[in-house]
């Protein structure tokens, strides 16, 4: 699952925990993972596409995401993104998804 917050981007997957109690939360930038999950034990890795990762209890992941939804106070997501480089990157994603929408065949 990709999560785009106005100040962080994380990828959340179920990977490598035989108990199923934790999720692997990954990010491109350390600050993003720290903003989304302040108590996380962040590990920097090499040889993977996401440089930073943390194993976090599923319930904590769910609670933090639910809180992020409760904290929404903007009428337009893009206008809530204050960092210019993040805004520009998110606009590229927005544009790609807009093209994806336009490519849909009517009645699909």
Beta strands, then each sheet from edge to edge (+ up, - down):
strand 1: 2-5
strand 2: 8-13
strand 3: 22-27
strand 4: 43-44
strand 5: 52-57
sheet 1: 1+ 2- 3+ 5- 4+
end
